[in-house]
Amino acid sequence: MAWLKREKAPVAKGQKRNTPDGLWLRCEQCNEVIFKNDLKQNQNVCPSCHFHYYLPADARIARFLDPGSFEEYNANLSSPDPLNFKDTKLYSQRLKESQAKAGRLDAIVTGRGKLMDRFVHVGVFDFQFMGGSMGAVVGEKITLLYEAALEKREPAIIFSASGGARMQEGIFSLMQMSKTCAVLSQLRVDGVPFISILTNPTTGGVAASFAMLGDINIAEPGALIGFAGPRVIQQTIKEKLPEGFQRSEYLLEHGMVDMICHRDTLRGRVAQMLSILCQNI
C-alpha cells in the first residue's frame, strides 16, 4: 500500500487543475451525462435514450449521401429586404449576422448527389439560420430543386427543420407555400418520387405546405411537427392537450406520417424505398 503514502506535488497558489469546459453535456430527455465526442460520433443521437439532437446541414449531407458525391447548386442566392423591415433591428442586419453564423447565404442547402449509387436531389434546412425560416430564397431554392428533379426524372428528398415562414418578408414568404406546392404537384403527375423527412422541429408554413406532401413522409423520433405550437393551441382552445401532442409518435399513431426512422437506419431505408418507387422512371 505504498502508493497511499506517496506525496503529491503541491499545487501552486492560484493554479487550478480543471477539466476543460464543454466536454460533456446532460441529455435534455433522459438527464444522462454524455461525452460530446461520443454524441458527435453517434450522429448527435443520445446513446442512452436515442433522443435526436439537431444535426448541422453539412454533417447530415455527409452522413446521408455517398462520400464525395454531393454538388451544391444555387448557393449564391441571397435574400433581399423587400419590405425594408425593422423590429428591434433591421432585417438586413439580421441577415448579415445569420450568414456569418451559419457560413451560408440562407436557410437551406440544395444540390444533387448519390444515395447508394442512385442520383437524388436533396435539400437540407439549416436551423441555425434564423430558425430555418422560409423566405423567398428558401422557396426559390426548393422550387429549383423540384424542377431539376423533374427535368432529370430523379427523386427529390428534403430534410425539414423550420420554425415556419419568415415574418420579415411578409406576403413574399407566405407565397412560397403555394409556389413550392405547385411545382411539387407536377412531380406527382409525372411520377417522380418525393420523400419528405421531418426533423425537430418542422412547424409553421413549412409543415403546412410541401413538408407534409411527400409520397412518403418520414419523421425522426421525438420530432415536433405541426402548424402552430402546442402552447398556442392550448391557449386558443382552452383545453389540455394529449400527452406527446405534435410529436412524431403521436402523428404516426394518428396517420399524419408514414413512419418513424432512427438516424442510424435512415440512409438504408430511404434507398430501399426509392428502389421501389423509381421502377417506372
Disulfide bonds with the S-S distance in Angstrom:
none
